[in-house]
Amino acid sequence: MIQKVKKDPHDDGPEYTKGTKGYIWYETTVFTAWDHSGLCQVLCIDTPSDCPTELQRLLARLPAPLNFRDPFAMHASLLDQLVVYCDISVWRVRDPVRQLEKSRLQPGEVFEPTHEYSRHAIHVSEVLDSVVETLTEMQRCRTEIHKRLSDLDQPYKEEAMEYAQFQMSLMKNLKRRSDSNRARLVDEINLAFNSLARQDNDFMKSIALLTMVFLPATFITAFFSTTFFSYGENDQGWRVSGQLWVYWAVMVPATVVIMSLWAVWLAKGGKTPSFHKMRLKFPFRRFPRTKASKQPKPEAAQV
């Protein structure tokens, strides 16, 4: 399966993407048939439009004619072209990821494009996983079949195995690049979350600052609006009640009690129950059930 994402492609090859979606999937399937007479047939289904031309170009550049006594003679050129398509797919995902990293969008604007790119990156990694597993199985089959073919000389077998191993290494490297794209997208999401958290923290700081600015004025206004103070009543000017001590006698103990309760609540909330501590220390140990969870044993039935 080959995926093409239409986002600033880095390559100079043909553009396979058509329509308005911006991407296209090729569900490429290859069937091969071979018999002992040297007849080798290959059927490729749902390939990009330039696949036949590129495959013919690869075959024409071979230093020697194909040895059709080898059942895997055609596979090398097919895999070479498949490596090219997979490379384009990986880099067509990498390019928009890089553009996203350089754009530095607002945190709220990052999630939608990042989700779209992550979806494609996950699909590409899934395809490359399947390709690597298929190539590994082909290597096993190649080894078994070459052992039974006596008309193939040993240098040819060794060269075919080494080149197939080289193609597998290329696919594995592309898989690592695709995984790197996914990790970079995860970093972008984490950065957006951290930026939003920082913005929320700034908002909370602003609210706290405004509260601190108006808190003294609010307290002073509330304090002097009590009946302990009188202003200009009966032309006596500003007078303070002799019972003002009652305010302090109630306010100070109440403040101490509330602060003490708050400290106790924080202390209890920060402790970890002993059972959970044991779980952290011995995560794989089987713990006995508590008494509340034990079920009574059924009594023996009487006959």
Backbone torsions as a table, in degrees:
resi	resn	phi	psi	omega
1	MET	NA	128.3	-177.9
2	ILE	-117.4	132.0	-179.7
3	GLN	-116.2	136.0	178.0
4	LYS	-122.4	121.5	179.9
5	VAL	-108.4	124.7	-175.8
6	LYS	-86.8	79.4	178.9
7	LYS	-144.3	91.5	177.2
8	ASP	47.7	65.7	-178.2
9	PRO	-63.4	141.2	-178.7
10	HIS	-86.4	-20.1	-175.7
11	ASP	-87.9	163.3	-179.4
12	ASP	-103.6	11.7	-179.0
13	GLY	-76.6	-177.3	179.6
14	PRO	-66.4	152.6	177.6
15	GLU	-91.4	115.6	-177.0
16	TYR	-86.3	-16.8	-174.8
17	THR	-77.9	128.1	176.6
18	LYS	-125.8	158.4	176.7
19	GLY	86.3	-164.8	-173.7
20	THR	-102.6	-8.6	-177.9
21	LYS	-71.0	-29.5	-179.5
22	GLY	89.1	1.4	177.8
23	TYR	-157.1	163.6	178.3
24	ILE	-150.1	143.7	177.1
25	TRP	-106.8	133.4	172.3
26	TYR	-107.7	114.2	178.2
27	GLU	-89.2	72.6	-174.5
28	THR	-71.6	131.9	177.7
29	THR	-131.0	135.6	-177.1
30	VAL	-123.4	128.1	175.1
31	PHE	-117.0	134.5	178.1
32	THR	-126.4	146.7	177.2
33	ALA	-137.5	139.9	-178.0
34	TRP	-148.9	143.1	173.7
35	ASP	-129.8	172.4	-172.7
36	HIS	-67.0	-16.8	179.7
37	SER	-76.8	-7.7	179.8
38	GLY	98.5	10.4	178.3
39	LEU	-85.3	121.4	-178.2
40	CYS	-124.0	123.8	-179.6
41	GLN	-123.4	137.9	-178.6
42	VAL	-130.6	129.8	178.1
43	LEU	-121.8	119.3	179.7
44	CYS	-110.4	129.0	-177.0
45	ILE	-118.5	139.7	175.8
46	ASP	55.4	64.2	177.2
47	THR	-110.9	161.7	173.5
48	PRO	-59.0	158.6	-172.7
49	SER	-63.7	-28.2	-177.1
50	ASP	-92.5	5.2	-176.9
51	CYS	-61.6	-47.4	179.3
52	PRO	-59.9	-42.1	-179.3
53	THR	-65.1	-45.7	-179.8
54	GLU	-65.6	-35.8	179.2
55	LEU	-67.9	-40.9	176.3
56	GLN	-63.5	-38.0	178.4
57	ARG	-64.0	-41.1	178.0
58	LEU	-64.5	-41.6	179.8
59	LEU	-66.4	-35.4	179.8
60	ALA	-70.0	-22.5	-178.6
61	ARG	-90.1	1.3	179.2
62	LEU	-66.0	138.5	-179.2
63	PRO	-69.2	-22.0	-178.6
64	ALA	-144.2	154.9	178.3
65	PRO	-61.4	154.6	178.7
66	LEU	-66.7	142.3	176.6
67	ASN	-94.9	97.3	-175.0
68	PHE	-77.7	3.5	168.8
69	ARG	-73.4	-14.8	176.7
70	ASP	-93.8	121.0	179.2
71	PRO	-61.9	-20.7	-177.6
72	PHE	-103.4	21.7	-176.2
73	ALA	-63.8	-39.7	-177.4
74	MET	-80.8	-15.2	-173.5
75	HIS	-68.7	-30.9	-176.4
76	ALA	-62.6	-47.5	180.0
77	SER	-67.8	-38.4	177.1
78	LEU	-60.5	-43.9	-179.5
79	LEU	-69.5	-32.9	175.2
80	ASP	-59.6	-43.8	179.0
81	GLN	-70.4	-35.3	177.5
82	LEU	-64.5	-37.1	176.5
83	VAL	-61.3	-39.9	179.0
84	VAL	-62.4	-45.9	-179.1
85	TYR	-65.4	-41.1	178.6
86	CYS	-66.0	-37.2	177.7
87	ASP	-63.1	-42.8	178.0
88	ILE	-63.0	-41.5	-179.3
89	SER	-61.8	-44.3	-178.7
90	VAL	-64.9	-44.1	-177.1
91	TRP	-75.3	-25.9	174.7
92	ARG	-69.8	-20.8	171.5
93	VAL	-85.3	-37.8	-178.0
94	ARG	-63.8	-38.7	-176.1
95	ASP	-60.4	-50.5	176.8
96	PRO	-65.8	-28.1	175.8
97	VAL	-63.6	-42.5	178.6
98	ARG	-66.2	-40.3	176.8
99	GLN	-62.1	-37.6	177.9
100	LEU	-65.3	-39.8	179.3
101	GLU	-65.7	-36.4	-178.3
102	LYS	-81.1	-23.7	-175.1
103	SER	-71.1	-34.5	-177.8
104	ARG	50.7	61.0	178.5
105	LEU	-68.6	168.6	173.3
106	GLN	-63.4	146.7	-175.7
107	PRO	-53.4	-39.0	-179.0
108	GLY	-71.1	-18.1	-179.0
109	GLU	-92.1	-5.0	-174.7
110	VAL	-82.6	-31.2	-166.6
111	PHE	-66.0	-41.5	-176.5
112	GLU	-65.8	-52.5	177.5
113	PRO	-65.0	-34.4	179.1
114	THR	-64.8	-40.0	176.5
115	HIS	-61.8	-41.7	179.8
116	GLU	-64.5	-45.9	179.7
117	TYR	-66.9	-36.9	179.0
118	SER	-63.3	-37.6	179.1
119	ARG	-60.9	-44.8	179.1
120	HIS	-68.1	-40.3	179.9
121	ALA	-62.9	-39.1	178.1
122	ILE	-64.7	-42.0	179.5
123	HIS	-64.3	-41.9	179.3
124	VAL	-63.4	-43.2	178.2
125	SER	-63.2	-38.5	178.2
126	GLU	-62.7	-43.1	179.3
127	VAL	-64.3	-43.6	-179.4
128	LEU	-66.2	-34.2	173.9
129	ASP	-59.0	-46.1	179.5
130	SER	-64.4	-39.4	179.9
131	VAL	-63.9	-44.5	-179.4
132	VAL	-63.7	-41.9	178.1
133	GLU	-64.2	-39.6	178.4
134	THR	-64.9	-43.6	179.0
135	LEU	-64.4	-36.4	177.6
136	THR	-63.0	-43.4	178.2
137	GLU	-67.0	-36.2	176.8
138	MET	-64.5	-37.5	177.0
139	GLN	-62.8	-40.5	177.9
140	ARG	-63.5	-44.5	179.1
141	CYS	-65.8	-38.9	179.0
142	ARG	-60.9	-42.0	180.0
143	THR	-63.0	-44.9	-179.5
144	GLU	-66.0	-41.9	-177.3
145	ILE	-71.5	-39.9	179.6
146	HIS	-64.0	-28.9	177.3
147	LYS	-65.0	-28.8	-177.1
148	ARG	-90.2	-13.0	-178.5
149	LEU	-94.8	107.3	-178.2
150	SER	-84.9	-16.5	-177.9
151	ASP	-84.0	0.7	174.3
152	LEU	-101.3	126.7	-177.9
153	ASP	-74.1	160.4	-175.1
154	GLN	-64.4	-42.8	178.0
155	PRO	-58.7	-37.8	178.7
156	TYR	-64.6	-42.5	179.9
157	LYS	-63.2	-43.7	-179.1
158	GLU	-64.9	-41.6	179.5
159	GLU	-64.7	-40.9	179.3
160	ALA	-64.6	-40.7	179.4
161	MET	-66.9	-41.3	-179.4
162	GLU	-65.9	-40.7	-179.6
163	TYR	-69.0	-37.8	176.6
164	ALA	-64.2	-38.2	176.6
165	GLN	-65.2	-36.3	177.1
166	PHE	-64.4	-42.2	177.7
167	GLN	-63.6	-37.6	177.1
168	MET	-65.4	-38.1	177.9
169	SER	-63.7	-37.7	176.7
170	LEU	-62.1	-43.5	179.1
171	MET	-64.1	-39.9	178.7
172	LYS	-64.9	-38.6	177.8
173	ASN	-65.6	-39.1	175.9
174	LEU	-64.4	-36.1	176.6
175	LYS	-63.0	-40.2	177.5
176	ARG	-64.8	-39.5	177.7
177	ARG	-64.1	-40.3	178.1
178	SER	-65.3	-41.2	175.9
179	ASP	-63.0	-34.6	176.7
180	SER	-64.8	-38.4	176.2
181	ASN	-60.6	-43.3	179.2
182	ARG	-63.5	-42.1	-179.8
183	ALA	-64.8	-37.3	179.1
184	ARG	-67.6	-35.9	176.7
185	LEU	-67.4	-38.3	175.8
186	VAL	-62.0	-39.6	177.5
187	ASP	-63.4	-38.3	178.1
188	GLU	-64.2	-40.6	177.9
189	ILE	-64.7	-43.6	178.6
190	ASN	-63.0	-38.7	177.7
191	LEU	-63.6	-40.8	178.8
192	ALA	-64.2	-42.9	177.8
193	PHE	-62.4	-42.5	179.6
194	ASN	-65.4	-37.5	178.3
195	SER	-65.4	-41.7	177.3
196	LEU	-64.1	-40.4	178.3
197	ALA	-64.2	-38.5	177.9
198	ARG	-66.3	-39.1	176.6
199	GLN	-63.0	-43.9	176.9
200	ASP	-60.5	-39.1	178.3
201	ASN	-64.2	-39.1	177.4
202	ASP	-64.8	-39.9	177.9
203	PHE	-62.8	-42.8	179.6
204	MET	-64.6	-37.2	176.8
205	LYS	-63.9	-39.3	178.9
206	SER	-64.1	-42.8	178.6
207	ILE	-64.1	-42.1	179.1
208	ALA	-64.3	-37.7	179.0
209	LEU	-65.1	-44.3	177.6
210	LEU	-62.1	-38.6	178.2
211	THR	-63.8	-42.2	179.3
212	MET	-66.4	-32.7	-180.0
213	VAL	-67.5	-44.0	-174.7
214	PHE	-91.5	-10.3	-177.9
215	LEU	-63.6	-46.4	178.8
216	PRO	-59.4	-43.6	179.9
217	ALA	-64.1	-38.8	178.9
218	THR	-64.4	-43.0	179.7
219	PHE	-65.1	-44.9	-178.6
220	ILE	-63.0	-42.1	179.2
221	THR	-63.0	-43.7	180.0
222	ALA	-66.7	-37.4	-177.3
223	PHE	-67.6	-45.5	-177.1
224	PHE	-80.3	-6.9	176.2
225	SER	-89.5	-0.2	177.4
226	THR	-73.8	169.0	-178.7
227	THR	-77.7	0.7	175.7
228	PHE	-72.0	-15.2	-178.1
229	PHE	-121.5	142.7	175.8
230	SER	-134.2	143.3	-174.7
231	TYR	-126.3	117.0	170.4
232	GLY	65.0	22.9	178.1
233	GLU	-80.4	127.4	-179.9
234	ASN	57.1	32.5	178.3
235	ASP	56.2	32.9	-179.9
236	GLN	-98.7	1.8	179.1
237	GLY	75.9	-156.0	-176.2
238	TRP	-88.5	124.0	-178.6
239	ARG	-127.2	144.9	179.0
240	VAL	-113.6	133.0	-178.4
241	SER	-68.4	146.7	177.1
242	GLY	-74.7	-8.5	179.6
243	GLN	-96.5	20.1	-179.1
244	LEU	-61.8	-26.1	179.9
245	TRP	-61.0	-23.9	179.0
246	VAL	-62.7	-39.1	179.4
247	TYR	-58.8	-49.1	-179.6
248	TRP	-69.5	-33.3	-179.8
249	ALA	-66.5	-28.1	179.1
250	VAL	-92.2	-40.3	-173.9
251	MET	-68.6	-45.0	-176.1
252	VAL	-65.1	-50.5	177.6
253	PRO	-61.8	-37.8	179.7
254	ALA	-63.5	-41.0	178.3
255	THR	-63.7	-41.9	179.6
256	VAL	-64.2	-42.3	179.9
257	VAL	-64.3	-45.1	-178.8
258	ILE	-64.0	-43.3	179.6
259	MET	-65.8	-35.8	178.5
260	SER	-67.1	-44.5	177.1
261	LEU	-61.8	-38.9	178.9
262	TRP	-64.4	-42.1	179.1
263	ALA	-64.6	-40.6	178.2
264	VAL	-64.8	-41.4	-179.8
265	TRP	-63.7	-40.7	177.8
266	LEU	-65.3	-39.9	-178.8
267	ALA	-65.2	-41.8	179.6
268	LYS	-72.0	-35.5	-179.5
269	GLY	-69.8	-24.0	-179.1
270	GLY	-87.2	-6.7	-179.1
271	LYS	-85.6	145.0	177.3
272	THR	-100.7	128.9	178.5
273	PRO	-55.5	150.1	-176.4
274	SER	-61.0	-33.9	-179.7
275	PHE	-62.6	-43.4	179.5
276	HIS	-69.1	-32.2	174.7
277	LYS	-62.8	-40.4	178.0
278	MET	-65.7	-36.7	177.9
279	ARG	-63.4	-39.6	179.5
280	LEU	-69.1	-35.0	-178.2
281	LYS	-79.7	-37.2	180.0
282	PHE	-127.0	76.4	-172.8
283	PRO	-67.3	-22.6	-175.7
284	PHE	-104.7	7.0	-178.7
285	ARG	-82.6	142.0	176.3
286	ARG	-84.5	120.0	-177.4
287	PHE	-96.5	144.1	176.9
288	PRO	-69.2	152.0	177.8
289	ARG	-71.4	152.2	177.4
290	THR	-73.0	166.4	-179.0
291	LYS	-61.9	-34.5	-177.8
292	ALA	-68.2	-27.2	-177.2
293	SER	-91.2	-9.1	179.9
294	LYS	-72.9	137.4	179.0
295	GLN	-100.1	138.9	179.8
296	PRO	-65.9	143.2	-179.9
297	LYS	-73.3	136.8	179.4
298	PRO	-67.5	141.2	178.8
299	GLU	-73.2	149.9	-179.0
300	ALA	-65.7	135.2	-178.8
301	ALA	-72.1	139.3	178.3
302	GLN	-95.0	132.8	179.5
303	VAL	-95.4	NA	NA
